[in-house]
């Protein structure tokens, strides 16, 4: 029953799902050991009802309760799972497993700092190198997700004021699509931009289609968006306005180590000042998170919508968003992530 651990979800993935499925379908368990094996295989294959049934047929031992709680975690029955894990945290033999699984449950729920505490506790209790490596992997993943969530708060705090402050430096003709164009100025002023990227940047903007259809300002050809000469003059003014606004708001920004992202907005060039370059880097990070959020909703198979904070779908979406948004932070050390958070908070 060989498997690997997905470094982003921290879930086990069977190496041979077809073979494991065939094996599971042949089983007719009667003993505790056989029911345990069946339950583990069924969980790995996400046949969670079968896994729950199997563990309820096995002997009621602390290990069985731990395995059953793991199934409840994957079923999204977090209250039951967390209660069972908590009952076993002080177990003399299984305590480190309970902390590891309690951490994974918190990880699934997007409670990153609580997950970190459990993974650290598991690591402190473990001596086996393979088990320690598992806890290290989980601890680093939770820290990267926490960084993504906390940096997102700072990005939301830092970027909109540059746009608002920059308005005072605009003059002359204002196009009817200024809100759409302003976010694209740092790319479109220097050349074409992929249509898909433009649509992603403004995926929630109600007037994007009108802006793309106005040939006085934008031209769409061969899957690319091109600014007209008239538009380019406005975009250059926007970039200058944002450069001046960033200088006003961040007169002496520190040399912040912003991780690069694989996003079209990484090509943005607002200006050559330290504040303007920082503005571009932070916007690329924010757009990367926007893509992560859209992908999380797509995985749920539903349209983006407002939901109560305790709604299970919203909680899944927010956790999945943080996991995807954490990708640029994963190559960083935990110290580098902490330094980035602190630098942004102090900006």
Secondary structure, DSSP 8 states (H G I E B T S, - for coil): --EEE-TTT--EEETTHHHHHHHHHH----SHHHHHHHHHHHHHTT-HHHHHHHHHHS---HHHHHHHHHHHHHHT-HHHHHHHHHHHTT-TTTHHHHHHHHHHHHHHTT-HHHHHHHHHHHHHH--SHHHHHHHHHHHHHHHHHHHHHHHHHHHHHHHHHHHHHHGGG--S---TTHHHHHTTHHHHTTS-EEHHHHHHHTTT-TTHHHHHH-TTTEEEETTEEEE-HHHHHHHHHHHHHHHHHHHHH-TT---------SSGGGG----SSHHHHHHHHHHHHHHHHHHHHHHHHHHHTS------TT-HHHHHHHHHHHHHHTHHHHTS-HHHHHHHHHHHHT-
